[in-house]
Amino acid sequence: MARWGGLAVLPVMAAPAEYGVHLQARIQPLMTGVGPVEAAVALTAALGRMAADGALPDLIVSLGSCGSRTLEHAAVYQASSVRYRDMDASPLGFEKGVTPLSDLPALLPLPCPIPGVRCASLSTGGAVISGAAYDAIEAEMVDMETWALLRSAQSFGVPLIALRGVSDGRAELKALEDWTSTLHHVDQNLAVALDALIARLEADGLAALEISADHGLDPAHLLAPDSTA
């Protein structure tokens, strides 16, 4: 864990390919693996061990790449909200994205504390989105981990910030290189955003994470029912 502004912060990433030299000079993240299942399992296991030791982080920062058909290529954005696009119980009468028999809405807000870093909405799912598949996506960005990471963090009462750099989306993906070819630019831009986040946390602490009322959801509702945080 890192310590920024007196806070214990756990950086989290999915894949070593996204962890370039600029981030390597700043953080040693928990690597979860790719996709919502791997992300949830790895983070929950890590937080469980930390909770047992009485050493939960004050904040989790998720960093990585994303796809977007509309946003600036290689630029970094703060995720202002996240949806779980794989959840669809609409045949049972539930809104698409709503987990049945839970109190969770389809969209969960996220804090955007970094001045000068643009915010965008995010959609998480287990499939790589490319080409015409974007037509079914409501959000501006797509990834494969953030919703799962957020739900894990919420179960321990720990806030989470998600920073995503756009690695693909302009053209249809046909090979692994179509994703990895931009990651060195994403790494550099994530490091710049991370420096700005560290400065904000050092100045304001956790108060920087306050979610504004225009998100339309009381942040208290985001904690798991058994959370004491």
Steps between C-alpha positions, in 0.01 A plus 500: 500500500602859438460788745380825348402794714489278808264256328569132438426449131483170311568535126339224292559401137388210283789413272879544493474631143336816639770547766762696312816677607325819611265322739777266609690804626202597720304198622508128567140398427302192588467312169160334477492342156259589221122498524236550769538156660877520538474860622242421766678187622845660523393824667261332743770254605752781549257715698401201712862445597544870575181509709622202701820693573307817587665679209234581241589782261332838525457508123531274195617648170426289194717584198501357151391523141156514346328512166302792365358582161454869581766614748852621425743221422766440771344767725421422863158545657356469847206260504205699632271197506502131414244250373517120482401429143497120537216503753169464319203359692249696292297184418419492872391863502821659624665798332798395291811535713316454831605199706181317599396506866760760591470866595756606239401728213621431147744791520742567785666844529873537558698797634691721256744689724776594252490858368563522127433132428177451309225270624314239298252220561618139498352160420651176635454154353675177416512552123742706296297770324586582141336643190121474490490363855533862620147564371358318802715687755351797684824612662788697345766246601514122533722284718497155659566559871373821662150389603641186659773693678250753630267232637792333675612833646147583615473170687790619717383862520799633304453777237634452149616729220532373142740655248483372144709577194346442158701232322262401221156550348558705187544191283382143535734284703654211308810409702655543844732766356200721424467537877864497613633743239360801688578388854831686528315828439227398746765416761658845468166680522381289793817596687428870444142455628628301795739780597207742497296261714780468754525879522123527554500233771794664674311827501149383591513138613185293466290817481613514136286194429163650582250402230291796394122489536452519123603135480149434628594243764593534864850350537383332820282275286811363331625318807414136544219439752742348753767768458589697809710760321 
